[in-house]
Amino acid sequence: MSKDQFTWSRNLNQEETLKFETKMQMLNAAYRHFDAQQARARANMQIYLETSTGIGEHSDLVEEIVQFVETITHAEDCKKTLSAIIDEATKNA
C-alpha cells in the first residue's frame, strides 16, 4: 500500500485541506523513515550472511543478526501502526 497519495471523500475548506495535507505529509514521512530503517537492516543482514569480508571486528555475528531482525520487526510494527493511523485519518477527513 503506497502512502504517497491519500484521498478523502468529504469536501474540506482550504484551511482544513491544508491541515489535513500537512498531517498526511508528516505521517508519510514517519512511514518512510521506518521503511528506510527496515531496508537498511535487511541490506546489512544480507551482507553479513553472504560475505565474510569486513566483519572481522564483530565477535558475535549471531548477536548482530538478532539485532537486525529486531530492527526489521520494530520497523514493520511501526509501519502497521502508522498505516492504521493513516487509514483512520482518511476515513475521518
N, C-alpha and C positions, 0 to 999 in steps of 0.2 A: 504494500500500500504506500503510495507516494504521499509524502507530507508536504510537497512543494506547492500544491494547489489545493485550496479549500473553497468549498461552495456552501452557500446557505440559502434558505428558501424565503425567509422573511425580508421584506423591504426595510432597509435601515436608512436613517437620515445620514447626512455627510459626517457628522461628528461621531455617531455610533459606528459607522463604517470604518472610520479612521482608527477608533479604539479597538474594534474587532480585528482589523488587519494588523495592528501593532501587536496585539495579544498573540495572533496566529504566527507572526514572524518570530516572536520570542520563543514560543513553543516549538516551532520548526527548527530554530537554531539549537535548542536544547536537544531535540531529537537527533539532529545531525551530529551533535557533539558525541552522543552515545554510540551512534552508528560508526563514527570515525574511531572511537575508543575500541569498539569491538573489532573493527577491521585491522587496527594496529596490533592488537593482541593475537589475532588469528595469523597475521603475517609473521610476527615474531616467533610464534609457536611453530609455524611451518619451517622457518629457518632452523630452529633448534632441532626439529625432528629429521630434517633432510640433509643438513650439513654439520660437520663437526668442526669446521674451522671457525675461529673467532669466539668459541665458547669455553676455551680452556680456563678462563678466570672464574668460571662458575663451578663450584664444587658439588652442588646439589641440583643436578639438572631436573630431577623429578619435581623438586620444590618449585623450580621455575615454571614447569609445565602446569602445575597445580595453580600457581598464581595467574597464569594466562587464562586457564579455564575459569577461574573465579572472576576475572575481569570480564570475560565474554559473557558469563552468566549474569553478572551485575548489570552490564550494559543492556542485555536483552530484556531483563526485568524492567529497567528504567524506560526502555522504548515501549514496552507494553503498557506501562502506566501512562506515559505521555500520549500514546495512541488513544487510550480511554478518555483522557482529559480533552484531547482534541475533538474526539467524536462527540463528547458531551457538549463542548463549547459550540460546535457547529449545529447541533440539534437545537440549542437554546438561542441561536442567533436569529 
